[in-house]
Amino acid sequence: MKAIIIGATSGIGRELAKQMSVYGYVVGITGRRSELLDSLEEELPGECFKTTMDLAEISEAVKAFKELLREMDDVSVVVINSGTGNVDPTFPLSGELEAVAVNVAGFTALANVAYHYFANKKEGHIVGTSSIMALRGGPCPSYNASKAYISNYLEGVLCRSRMEGHNIVVTDVRPGFVDTAMAKGEGIFWMAPVEKAARQIFKAIKKRRRIVYITKRWRLVGFLVSCMPFKLYLKVIS
């Protein structure tokens, strides 16, 4: 079994790489910081391939991803976990555009490459990390909107796979708050340890789930948020 994890230098991606390696997967790991990829490689018990890439640099990222697919040969799972968000309280345009560049354009490029790779094989598994924030807008507009795009794009990929007769599994991972560098602040509601989050994601991959909330109790939150009138929703997020 072989899997590629895009965005494995920290947080959920790094922990997922460890758990999949322990389980027996040959893992391909990517990220922007080569020194963190090197340190992760040393921690993995199984065979590992690695490549440095930045999703904001689309042409180079696509080239590196295709080369990694060729090098590993017969990959069965691709996890696209890279993402960023603009949390600057001054709400600069530069931060919004960076989030869109990575979460929308970068994600689309690699998901498209993964789809064509698996379409040629007639089977495979694409996993994308969106967010519970994908369900509504929020005070970090580009983050919520780009995560909603990821969820919709993944569903579209699944639709295309079914229409073309391919056996491509698509999993939309929707985390709530996980104890990573992106979750900033004290006393964050229902903060999950990264090990637990990665464990549940790996379980969902093995079960070939279509949509999974991380951790499981965020499914209830997702339902309530989706149904909530805007005025009430505004009070809650304020």
C-alpha positions in Angstrom: 0.0 0.0 0.0 1.3 3.4 -1.0 0.0 6.9 0.0 1.1 10.5 -0.7 0.4 13.1 1.9 0.5 16.7 0.6 1.3 18.9 3.6 3.1 16.6 5.9 5.5 18.8 7.7 3.4 19.6 10.7 0.0 19.1 12.4 -2.5 16.6 11.1 -0.5 15.7 8.0 2.7 14.9 9.9 0.8 12.7 12.4 -1.1 10.9 9.7 2.1 10.1 7.9 3.4 8.5 11.1 0.2 6.4 11.7 0.0 5.2 8.1 3.7 4.3 8.1 3.2 2.3 11.3 0.3 0.5 9.7 2.5 -0.6 6.8 2.0 2.1 4.1 4.9 3.3 2.0 4.4 7.0 2.3 5.3 10.0 0.1 5.5 13.2 2.1 5.6 16.8 0.8 5.8 20.2 2.3 7.4 23.7 2.0 10.1 23.1 4.6 12.6 20.5 3.6 14.2 20.4 7.0 10.9 19.3 8.6 10.5 16.6 5.9 13.9 15.3 6.7 13.1 15.1 10.4 9.8 13.4 9.7 11.6 10.8 7.5 13.8 9.9 10.4 10.7 9.3 12.6 8.9 7.0 10.1 9.4 3.2 10.6 8.7 2.3 7.0 9.8 3.3 3.5 9.4 6.9 2.7 9.7 9.2 -0.4 9.8 13.0 0.0 9.7 16.1 -2.1 9.6 19.8 -1.3 6.7 21.8 -2.8 4.7 25.0 -2.3 1.1 24.9 -3.5 1.3 28.7 -4.1 3.8 27.9 -6.9 1.4 25.8 -9.0 3.5 24.8 -12.0 6.4 23.7 -9.8 4.1 21.9 -7.4 2.4 20.0 -10.2 5.7 19.0 -11.7 7.0 17.8 -8.3 3.8 15.9 -7.6 3.8 14.1 -10.9 7.4 13.2 -10.4 6.6 11.8 -7.0 3.8 9.7 -8.4 6.2 8.3 -11.1 8.9 7.6 -8.5 6.6 5.8 -6.1 4.6 3.9 -8.7 1.2 2.4 -8.0 0.0 4.9 -5.4 -3.4 4.1 -4.0 -4.2 7.1 -1.7 -3.5 10.8 -2.1 -4.2 13.1 0.8 -4.3 16.8 0.0 -3.9 18.3 3.5 -2.1 21.6 2.7 -3.9 24.8 3.6 -3.5 28.3 5.0 -5.7 31.0 6.5 -5.6 34.8 6.9 -5.9 35.5 10.6 -4.5 39.0 10.5 -7.0 41.3 12.3 -6.3 44.1 9.8 -7.8 41.9 7.1 -5.2 42.6 4.4 -5.9 41.8 0.7 -2.5 40.0 0.5 -3.6 37.5 3.2 -6.9 36.8 1.4 -5.2 36.3 -1.9 -2.6 33.9 -0.4 -5.4 31.8 1.2 -7.1 31.6 -2.2 -3.9 30.8 -4.0 -3.1 27.8 -1.8 -6.6 26.5 -0.7 -8.3 27.0 -4.1 -5.8 27.2 -7.0 -3.2 24.9 -5.4 -5.7 22.4 -4.2 -7.4 22.3 -7.6 -4.2 21.7 -9.4 -3.1 18.7 -7.3 -6.6 17.2 -7.0 -6.9 17.4 -10.8 -3.6 15.6 -11.2 -4.6 13.0 -8.7 -7.9 12.4 -10.5 -6.3 11.8 -13.9 -3.7 9.5 -12.3 -6.4 7.4 -10.7 -8.6 7.6 -13.8 -5.9 5.9 -15.8 -5.8 3.1 -13.2 -9.6 3.1 -13.0 -9.4 3.2 -9.2 -7.8 5.1 -6.3 -8.7 7.3 -3.3 -8.5 11.1 -3.1 -8.7 12.6 0.4 -9.1 16.4 0.9 -9.0 18.4 4.1 -11.7 21.0 4.1 -13.1 22.2 7.5 -16.2 22.6 9.6 -15.9 26.3 8.6 -16.8 25.3 5.0 -20.5 25.2 6.1 -20.9 28.9 6.6 -19.2 32.2 6.1 -17.1 33.8 8.9 -14.9 36.6 10.0 -12.0 35.0 8.0 -13.9 35.1 4.7 -11.3 33.6 2.4 -10.7 30.7 4.7 -14.3 29.7 5.0 -15.0 30.3 1.3 -12.0 28.4 0.2 -12.8 25.4 2.4 -16.3 25.4 1.0 -14.8 25.3 -2.4 -12.7 22.3 -1.4 -15.8 20.4 -0.2 -17.7 21.2 -3.4 -14.8 20.3 -5.7 -14.4 17.0 -4.0 -18.0 16.2 -4.5 -17.7 17.2 -8.1 -14.7 14.9 -8.6 -16.8 12.1 -7.2 -19.6 12.9 -9.5 -17.2 12.9 -12.5 -15.7 9.6 -11.4 -19.1 7.9 -11.2 -20.2 9.3 -14.6 -17.0 8.1 -16.2 -17.2 4.6 -14.6 -14.1 4.8 -12.4 -13.8 3.3 -9.0 -12.3 6.4 -7.4 -13.2 6.9 -3.7 -13.3 10.6 -2.5 -13.2 11.5 1.2 -14.0 15.0 2.4 -12.4 15.5 5.9 -14.0 18.3 7.9 -12.0 19.0 11.0 -13.3 21.2 13.9 -10.6 22.6 16.2 -7.5 20.6 16.3 -4.4 21.4 18.4 -2.2 22.6 15.6 -0.4 25.8 14.8 -3.4 27.1 12.9 -5.6 26.9 16.0 -4.7 30.0 18.0 -6.1 31.2 21.3 -6.9 30.1 24.8 -9.8 27.9 25.8 -10.8 26.9 22.3 -14.0 25.0 22.1 -13.7 21.2 21.8 -10.0 21.3 20.9 -8.8 17.8 19.8 -5.3 16.4 20.2 -3.7 16.0 16.8 -3.0 12.3 17.4 -6.7 11.7 17.9 -7.7 13.7 14.8 -5.2 11.8 12.6 -6.3 8.5 14.0 -10.0 9.2 13.1 -8.9 10.4 9.7 -7.0 7.2 9.0 -9.9 5.2 10.2 -12.2 7.1 7.7 -9.7 6.4 4.9 -9.6 2.7 5.7 -13.5 2.7 5.7 -13.6 4.7 2.5 -15.9 7.3 4.0 -17.3 10.1 1.8 -17.6 12.8 4.5 -16.1 12.6 8.0 -16.1 15.2 10.8 -13.1 15.4 13.0 -13.6 14.7 15.8 -16.9 12.8 15.5 -18.9 15.1 17.7 -18.4 18.0 15.3 -21.0 16.3 13.0 -23.7 17.6 15.4 -22.1 21.1 15.4 -22.1 21.0 11.6 -25.8 20.1 11.5 -26.7 22.9 13.9 -24.6 25.5 12.2 -26.1 24.6 8.8 -29.7 25.0 10.1 -29.0 28.1 12.2 -30.7 31.4 11.2 -28.1 34.1 10.2 -28.9 36.4 13.1 -28.4 33.6 15.7 -25.3 32.4 13.8 -23.8 35.9 14.0 -24.3 36.0 17.7 -22.7 32.6 18.2 -19.6 33.4 16.2 -19.3 36.8 17.9 
